[in-house]
Amino acid sequence: MNLDIQYFAEEPSNEAGAQVENEGTEQNKEKTYTKDEVSEIVQTRLNRALKEQEEKIQAAKDEATKLAKMNAEQKRSYELEQATKRANEAEAKLAAIEMQNTARKMLAESGLTLSDEQLALVVTDDAETTKAKVDDLLAFARNVREQTLDEMMTGKTPKDNGAKSITTNKSFEEMSMQEIAQLKKDNPEQFKSLMGGI
């Protein structure tokens, strides 16, 4: 019997090759980066950061060039304009702080304290608008207080829990020890008064 050894040897290698090929495609599902791809990504980000920095430097250079081209009078005028702008911004911030403090005092006088975040909802740039908002908030707080007080005052009277109401010492003296203990538990004020305030 003559066997073709080569025939048997190639067949398994084809199957093994197919298995290796399938495993290779499964591994390709996860994205892996080559050294060149990583370098390209890093270079792109670096270029972007350099461009942003160059834009900032160019803006500063443009400002310096603008100042250099101006004569002394124009420089003073420009610097005065910049100082006026900063002063106006500072005044606006100071006015906002003062407005906030005034609103806080108005609310505190009425017994209402707010956090800075809550106070920011009321305070505006205009004094009249802020006062109107504070007044509205105070009116709202009064309404809430009145409603809460009304709800508390219109509560139901407690039900009789079955304890006897004792009004005289004679009735008290006729009670058993168990009834006296129950009275002390259920109505401590009346128990004290019957015991002579003890």
Backbone as CSV, one residue per row, in Angstrom:
resi,resn,N_x,N_y,N_z,CA_x,CA_y,CA_z,C_x,C_y,C_z
1,MET,0.836,-1.157,0.000,0.000,0.000,0.000,0.888,1.229,0.000
2,ASN,0.610,2.017,-0.943,1.416,3.197,-1.151,0.641,4.428,-0.680
3,LEU,1.169,5.157,0.252,0.481,6.326,0.802,1.147,7.602,0.299
4,ASP,0.298,8.558,0.021,0.817,9.859,-0.392,0.942,10.716,0.869
5,ILE,2.109,10.756,1.396,2.334,11.460,2.657,2.136,12.962,2.483
6,GLN,2.524,13.461,1.345,2.375,14.886,1.086,0.903,15.286,1.116
7,TYR,0.043,14.438,0.641,-1.384,14.723,0.609,-1.919,14.940,2.028
8,PHE,-1.546,14.057,2.940,-2.008,14.182,4.316,-1.365,15.366,5.035
9,ALA,-0.165,15.682,4.687,0.544,16.762,5.369,-0.030,18.129,4.993
10,GLU,-0.451,18.324,3.762,-0.950,19.634,3.329,-2.350,19.937,3.863
11,GLU,-3.151,18.924,3.961,-4.522,19.167,4.373,-4.633,19.784,5.764
12,PRO,-3.983,19.273,6.746,-4.082,19.920,8.053,-3.465,21.320,8.044
13,SER,-2.441,21.526,7.275,-1.824,22.850,7.276,-2.775,23.889,6.697
14,ASN,-3.618,23.511,5.742,-4.610,24.441,5.203,-5.645,24.808,6.268
15,GLU,-6.087,23.822,7.019,-7.049,24.094,8.074,-6.416,24.961,9.168
16,ALA,-5.193,24.623,9.490,-4.496,25.419,10.506,-4.296,26.839,9.998
17,GLY,-4.014,26.973,8.724,-3.837,28.314,8.137,-5.142,29.088,8.175
18,ALA,-6.259,28.396,7.930,-7.563,29.051,7.975,-7.877,29.488,9.401
19,GLN,-7.517,28.651,10.368,-7.765,29.011,11.763,-6.922,30.218,12.164
20,VAL,-5.696,30.226,11.740,-4.823,31.357,12.058,-5.357,32.617,11.399
21,GLU,-5.848,32.484,10.178,-6.412,33.627,9.468,-7.650,34.156,10.203
22,ASN,-8.538,33.267,10.683,-9.727,33.674,11.425,-9.344,34.368,12.729
23,GLU,-8.349,33.829,13.412,-7.904,34.444,14.653,-7.340,35.834,14.386
24,GLY,-6.675,35.986,13.278,-6.105,37.289,12.927,-7.182,38.331,12.693
25,THR,-8.295,37.961,12.064,-9.377,38.919,11.824,-10.074,39.273,13.121
26,GLU,-10.160,38.304,14.063,-10.773,38.593,15.349,-9.926,39.587,16.138
27,GLN,-8.621,39.465,16.021,-7.743,40.385,16.735,-7.791,41.779,16.122
28,ASN,-8.111,41.883,14.855,-8.159,43.179,14.183,-9.387,43.983,14.563
29,LYS,-10.310,43.385,15.253,-11.501,44.122,15.671,-11.133,45.227,16.648
30,GLU,-10.154,45.032,17.515,-9.675,46.074,18.416,-8.717,46.955,17.638
31,LYS,-8.878,48.276,17.815,-8.028,49.202,17.090,-6.696,49.306,17.814
32,THR,-5.650,49.010,17.102,-4.301,49.201,17.632,-3.614,50.226,16.768
33,TYR,-2.783,51.006,17.382,-2.104,52.078,16.666,-0.640,51.702,16.461
34,THR,-0.184,52.050,15.300,1.231,51.838,15.031,1.997,53.029,15.581
35,LYS,3.294,52.884,15.599,4.150,53.958,16.102,3.981,55.207,15.247
36,ASP,3.830,55.025,13.957,3.651,56.173,13.054,2.318,56.876,13.313
37,GLU,1.255,56.113,13.560,-0.047,56.719,13.831,-0.023,57.506,15.136
38,VAL,0.603,56.959,16.150,0.712,57.661,17.430,1.511,58.946,17.253
39,SER,2.602,58.856,16.517,3.422,60.044,16.266,2.615,61.101,15.524
40,GLU,1.803,60.671,14.569,0.981,61.606,13.797,-0.057,62.295,14.697
41,ILE,-0.697,61.539,15.589,-1.685,62.108,16.506,-1.023,63.124,17.426
42,VAL,0.114,62.758,17.992,0.839,63.661,18.889,1.253,64.921,18.146
43,GLN,1.745,64.752,16.933,2.192,65.901,16.139,1.019,66.831,15.820
44,THR,-0.150,66.271,15.516,-1.333,67.082,15.220,-1.723,67.919,16.436
45,ARG,-1.736,67.305,17.587,-2.089,68.038,18.804,-1.035,69.087,19.146
46,LEU,0.195,68.756,18.947,1.273,69.705,19.209,1.171,70.904,18.275
47,ASN,0.882,70.639,17.009,0.728,71.731,16.036,-0.439,72.642,16.419
48,ARG,-1.540,72.054,16.884,-2.691,72.833,17.285,-2.347,73.741,18.472
49,ALA,-1.646,73.199,19.470,-1.249,73.991,20.637,-0.281,75.100,20.248
50,LEU,0.655,74.787,19.349,1.602,75.805,18.883,0.887,76.921,18.127
51,LYS,-0.107,76.548,17.337,-0.853,77.549,16.577,-1.603,78.489,17.524
52,GLU,-2.235,77.920,18.568,-2.945,78.757,19.543,-1.980,79.701,20.247
53,GLN,-0.809,79.193,20.609,0.180,80.033,21.280,0.689,81.129,20.338
54,GLU,0.897,80.789,19.087,1.343,81.789,18.110,0.299,82.879,17.918
55,GLU,-0.989,82.512,17.962,-2.053,83.504,17.834,-2.035,84.470,19.016
56,LYS,-1.799,83.945,20.218,-1.715,84.814,21.395,-0.511,85.748,21.292
57,ILE,0.612,85.209,20.863,1.820,86.027,20.717,1.604,87.092,19.659
58,GLN,0.957,86.723,18.563,0.706,87.676,17.477,-0.211,88.803,17.948
59,ALA,-1.215,88.467,18.769,-2.110,89.500,19.303,-1.332,90.472,20.183
60,ALA,-0.426,89.954,20.990,0.398,90.819,21.836,1.328,91.687,20.993
61,LYS,1.886,91.096,19.944,2.756,91.868,19.045,1.979,92.966,18.344
62,ASP,0.774,92.639,17.907,-0.064,93.644,17.238,-0.355,94.808,18.173
63,GLU,-0.627,94.511,19.430,-0.894,95.560,20.420,0.354,96.413,20.628
64,ALA,1.509,95.752,20.710,2.764,96.490,20.892,3.069,97.350,19.672
65,THR,2.827,96.818,18.483,3.051,97.575,17.254,2.122,98.774,17.202
66,LYS,0.881,98.567,17.599,-0.101,99.649,17.613,0.356,100.765,18.539
67,LEU,0.859,100.392,19.704,1.359,101.384,20.649,2.619,102.079,20.124
68,ALA,3.483,101.319,19.461,4.725,101.899,18.939,4.450,102.924,17.845
69,LYS,3.411,102.709,17.058,3.081,103.618,15.962,2.427,104.902,16.460
70,MET,1.891,104.865,17.633,1.213,106.045,18.153,2.238,107.062,18.655
71,ASN,1.884,108.292,18.526,2.756,109.302,19.124,2.428,109.407,20.608
72,ALA,3.109,110.216,21.320,2.967,110.311,22.770,1.547,110.686,23.171
73,GLU,0.936,111.615,22.459,-0.429,112.052,22.788,-1.433,110.927,22.558
74,GLN,-1.283,110.195,21.491,-2.178,109.073,21.196,-2.011,107.961,22.236
75,LYS,-0.745,107.742,22.668,-0.497,106.729,23.686,-1.208,107.086,24.983
76,ARG,-1.075,108.347,25.396,-1.745,108.776,26.615,-3.256,108.640,26.484
77,SER,-3.765,108.986,25.315,-5.202,108.880,25.079,-5.662,107.412,25.133
78,TYR,-4.889,106.545,24.515,-5.214,105.121,24.503,-5.142,104.548,25.912
79,GLU,-4.087,104.870,26.651,-3.932,104.378,28.012,-5.049,104.906,28.913
80,LEU,-5.432,106.178,28.695,-6.530,106.757,29.457,-7.840,106.025,29.148
81,GLU,-8.032,105.685,27.893,-9.241,104.943,27.478,-9.279,103.571,28.154
82,GLN,-8.120,102.894,28.188,-8.050,101.581,28.833,-8.292,101.700,30.337
83,ALA,-7.714,102.731,30.965,-7.910,102.934,32.404,-9.366,103.261,32.707
84,THR,-9.999,104.057,31.845,-11.410,104.391,32.030,-12.272,103.146,31.916
85,LYS,-11.922,102.308,30.979,-12.675,101.058,30.798,-12.570,100.180,32.050
86,ARG,-11.350,100.045,32.590,-11.159,99.246,33.806,-11.892,99.883,34.992
87,ALA,-11.860,101.206,35.072,-12.547,101.903,36.167,-14.052,101.698,36.087
88,ASN,-14.600,101.766,34.875,-16.048,101.548,34.700,-16.445,100.127,35.109
89,GLU,-15.604,99.158,34.748,-15.883,97.776,35.131,-15.839,97.617,36.649
90,ALA,-14.854,98.265,37.284,-14.743,98.188,38.736,-15.939,98.863,39.409
91,GLU,-16.373,99.995,38.868,-17.542,100.686,39.424,-18.796,99.831,39.298
92,ALA,-18.933,99.154,38.170,-20.103,98.295,37.971,-20.104,97.144,38.985
93,LYS,-18.929,96.571,39.222,-18.841,95.485,40.212,-19.157,96.005,41.609
94,LEU,-18.622,97.184,41.946,-18.874,97.777,43.252,-20.362,98.091,43.430
95,ALA,-20.981,98.615,42.376,-22.415,98.925,42.445,-23.228,97.645,42.648
96,ALA,-22.831,96.582,41.986,-23.552,95.312,42.146,-23.415,94.796,43.576
97,ILE,-22.219,94.931,44.152,-22.010,94.479,45.529,-22.836,95.328,46.491
98,GLU,-22.839,96.641,46.283,-23.637,97.522,47.136,-25.123,97.215,47.012
99,MET,-25.579,96.973,45.793,-26.981,96.643,45.568,-27.327,95.338,46.281
100,GLN,-26.414,94.372,46.229,-26.642,93.088,46.888,-26.700,93.280,48.406
101,ASN,-25.797,94.081,48.946,-25.800,94.327,50.393,-27.069,95.054,50.835
102,THR,-27.519,96.029,50.046,-28.747,96.751,50.381,-29.944,95.801,50.375
103,ALA,-30.025,94.966,49.359,-31.130,94.000,49.281,-31.068,93.031,50.452
104,ARG,-29.864,92.600,50.822,-29.708,91.672,51.941,-30.205,92.318,53.239
105,LYS,-29.871,93.611,53.442,-30.318,94.321,54.640,-31.843,94.444,54.663
106,MET,-32.441,94.785,53.513,-33.896,94.922,53.452,-34.576,93.602,53.818
107,LEU,-34.030,92.510,53.305,-34.613,91.199,53.582,-34.386,90.803,55.039
108,ALA,-33.207,91.123,55.576,-32.896,90.763,56.957,-33.799,91.521,57.936
109,GLU,-34.118,92.785,57.615,-35.017,93.554,58.470,-36.395,92.917,58.558
110,SER,-36.776,92.212,57.525,-38.071,91.527,57.518,-37.965,90.091,58.007
111,GLY,-36.779,89.708,58.471,-36.605,88.367,59.017,-36.363,87.298,57.973
112,LEU,-35.920,87.677,56.803,-35.693,86.713,55.726,-34.215,86.744,55.354
113,THR,-33.553,85.609,55.422,-32.150,85.527,55.025,-32.035,84.610,53.817
114,LEU,-31.235,85.051,52.858,-31.047,84.293,51.621,-29.569,84.028,51.401
115,SER,-29.273,82.953,50.675,-27.892,82.683,50.279,-27.531,83.612,49.118
116,ASP,-26.253,83.672,48.783,-25.821,84.535,47.684,-26.474,84.125,46.362
117,GLU,-26.634,82.820,46.151,-27.256,82.339,44.913,-28.721,82.773,44.842
118,GLN,-29.415,82.679,45.964,-30.817,83.086,45.990,-30.939,84.597,45.853
119,LEU,-30.029,85.332,46.464,-30.044,86.788,46.397,-29.778,87.264,44.972
120,ALA,-28.980,86.509,44.223,-28.674,86.878,42.834,-29.935,86.871,41.974
121,LEU,-30.947,86.116,42.374,-32.198,86.085,41.623,-32.979,87.390,41.778
122,VAL,-32.700,88.131,42.841,-33.444,89.346,43.153,-32.695,90.600,42.705
123,VAL,-31.381,90.591,42.842,-30.566,91.780,42.586,-30.372,91.996,41.084
124,THR,-30.578,93.255,40.652,-30.328,93.647,39.265,-29.430,94.881,39.261
125,ASP,-29.140,95.416,38.082,-28.314,96.623,37.965,-29.095,97.871,38.364
126,ASP,-30.400,97.808,38.257,-31.254,98.960,38.524,-31.808,98.890,39.944
127,ALA,-31.684,99.995,40.696,-32.129,100.029,42.093,-33.640,99.851,42.209
128,GLU,-34.396,100.484,41.329,-35.861,100.388,41.399,-36.344,98.962,41.123
129,THR,-35.744,98.336,40.131,-36.131,96.959,39.807,-35.778,96.026,40.964
130,THR,-34.609,96.224,41.549,-34.202,95.391,42.684,-35.157,95.573,43.846
131,LYS,-35.519,96.825,44.155,-36.453,97.079,45.262,-37.802,96.430,44.991
132,ALA,-38.276,96.525,43.756,-39.557,95.903,43.407,-39.486,94.385,43.594
133,LYS,-38.373,93.770,43.182,-38.220,92.320,43.343,-38.134,91.931,44.820
134,VAL,-37.425,92.755,45.609,-37.334,92.484,47.050,-38.722,92.570,47.677
135,ASP,-39.480,93.612,47.313,-40.843,93.758,47.851,-41.720,92.567,47.469
136,ASP,-41.606,92.110,46.221,-42.376,90.944,45.780,-41.982,89.706,46.581
137,LEU,-40.696,89.536,46.818,-40.227,88.374,47.573,-40.716,88.427,49.021
138,LEU,-40.682,89.619,49.610,-41.172,89.765,50.986,-42.674,89.490,51.075
139,ALA,-43.421,89.958,50.080,-44.862,89.684,50.054,-45.113,88.182,49.939
140,PHE,-44.344,87.534,49.115,-44.465,86.080,48.958,-44.157,85.379,50.288
141,ALA,-43.098,85.822,50.966,-42.726,85.207,52.245,-43.829,85.417,53.284
142,ARG,-44.425,86.629,53.304,-45.530,86.881,54.243,-46.700,85.954,53.958
143,ASN,-47.034,85.792,52.691,-48.146,84.902,52.324,-47.882,83.471,52.778
144,VAL,-46.660,83.009,52.581,-46.316,81.645,52.990,-46.425,81.509,54.504
145,ARG,-45.918,82.510,55.222,-46.012,82.470,56.685,-47.459,82.446,57.146
146,GLU,-48.289,83.309,56.557,-49.702,83.368,56.954,-50.411,82.058,56.653
147,GLN,-50.146,81.475,55.501,-50.777,80.205,55.162,-50.343,79.105,56.127
148,THR,-49.072,79.102,56.461,-48.576,78.093,57.398,-49.200,78.275,58.770
149,LEU,-49.283,79.516,59.208,-49.893,79.808,60.508,-51.374,79.416,60.516
150,ASP,-52.087,79.730,59.431,-53.500,79.355,59.333,-53.672,77.846,59.395
151,GLU,-52.804,77.122,58.702,-52.890,75.660,58.712,-52.640,75.115,60.111
152,MET,-51.717,75.729,60.813,-51.410,75.257,62.166,-52.546,75.596,63.134
153,MET,-53.166,76.732,62.957,-54.219,77.168,63.868,-55.536,76.431,63.621
154,THR,-55.764,75.957,62.424,-57.021,75.274,62.113,-56.883,73.765,62.258
155,GLY,-55.946,73.331,63.062,-55.763,71.903,63.276,-56.933,71.311,64.038
156,LYS,-57.033,70.020,64.046,-58.114,69.325,64.738,-57.771,69.187,66.217
157,THR,-58.813,69.186,67.047,-58.607,68.984,68.471,-58.307,67.515,68.719
158,PRO,-57.499,67.240,69.713,-57.155,65.834,69.965,-58.367,65.047,70.464
159,LYS,-58.401,63.809,70.115,-59.489,62.930,70.540,-59.296,62.544,72.002
160,ASP,-60.421,62.248,72.683,-60.374,61.803,74.069,-59.836,60.377,74.073
161,ASN,-58.748,60.181,74.795,-58.140,58.850,74.788,-58.719,57.938,75.865
162,GLY,-59.814,58.350,76.445,-60.491,57.496,77.425,-60.069,57.758,78.857
163,ALA,-59.105,58.631,79.069,-58.686,58.924,80.441,-59.730,59.811,81.104
164,LYS,-59.984,59.559,82.379,-60.973,60.344,83.107,-60.379,61.696,83.424
165,SER,-61.196,62.684,83.367,-60.767,64.017,83.768,-61.107,64.181,85.236
166,ILE,-60.096,64.401,86.030,-60.300,64.491,87.474,-60.161,65.949,87.860
167,THR,-61.133,66.443,88.585,-61.115,67.849,88.948,-60.979,68.083,90.440
168,THR,-61.141,67.090,91.242,-61.080,67.295,92.694,-60.113,66.307,93.326
169,ASN,-59.657,66.678,94.500,-58.760,65.794,95.251,-59.494,64.559,95.754
170,LYS,-60.819,64.725,96.015,-61.606,63.610,96.512,-61.620,62.481,95.482
171,SER,-61.848,62.809,94.206,-61.847,61.795,93.149,-60.462,61.173,93.033
172,PHE,-59.450,61.966,93.222,-58.076,61.491,93.106,-57.772,60.477,94.203
173,GLU,-58.251,60.761,95.387,-58.007,59.868,96.516,-58.718,58.539,96.358
174,GLU,-59.792,58.509,95.569,-60.545,57.277,95.377,-59.952,56.410,94.270
175,MET,-58.961,56.929,93.556,-58.374,56.187,92.419,-57.420,55.116,92.919
176,SER,-57.327,54.037,92.137,-56.376,52.975,92.462,-54.978,53.400,92.002
177,MET,-53.981,52.667,92.402,-52.608,52.985,92.034,-52.415,52.904,90.514
178,GLN,-53.084,51.967,89.890,-52.985,51.812,88.434,-53.588,53.017,87.731
179,GLU,-54.731,53.510,88.228,-55.367,54.683,87.630,-54.512,55.929,87.842
180,ILE,-53.862,56.033,89.001,-52.979,57.173,89.269,-51.786,57.135,88.315
181,ALA,-51.217,55.975,88.113,-50.081,55.837,87.190,-50.503,56.196,85.763
182,GLN,-51.692,55.767,85.376,-52.202,56.091,84.042,-52.414,57.592,83.907
183,LEU,-52.939,58.238,84.950,-53.150,59.682,84.945,-51.817,60.412,84.786
184,LYS,-50.815,59.975,85.513,-49.490,60.600,85.422,-48.947,60.472,84.004
185,LYS,-49.171,59.368,83.375,-48.686,59.129,82.017,-49.481,59.946,80.997
186,ASP,-50.820,59.951,81.116,-51.682,60.593,80.126,-51.780,62.101,80.304
187,ASN,-51.812,62.584,81.555,-52.036,64.003,81.798,-51.118,64.470,82.930
188,PRO,-49.837,64.660,82.633,-48.885,65.004,83.697,-49.185,66.349,84.355
189,GLU,-49.734,67.307,83.619,-50.043,68.623,84.197,-51.133,68.508,85.280
190,GLN,-52.182,67.782,84.955,-53.255,67.618,85.934,-52.763,66.812,87.138
191,PHE,-51.924,65.825,86.888,-51.352,65.011,87.966,-50.554,65.898,88.920
192,LYS,-49.746,66.813,88.343,-48.957,67.731,89.176,-49.853,68.627,90.021
193,SER,-50.898,69.142,89.389,-51.769,70.064,90.140,-52.492,69.328,91.266
194,LEU,-52.890,68.084,91.057,-53.571,67.320,92.083,-52.632,66.871,93.196
195,MET,-51.367,66.747,92.854,-50.371,66.342,93.829,-49.820,67.551,94.581
196,GLY,-50.325,68.718,94.268,-49.870,69.933,94.968,-48.624,70.513,94.322
197,GLY,-48.431,70.312,93.014,-47.309,70.898,92.295,-46.017,70.126,92.438
198,ILE,-46.083,68.907,92.920,-44.859,68.094,93.109,-44.489,67.437,91.820
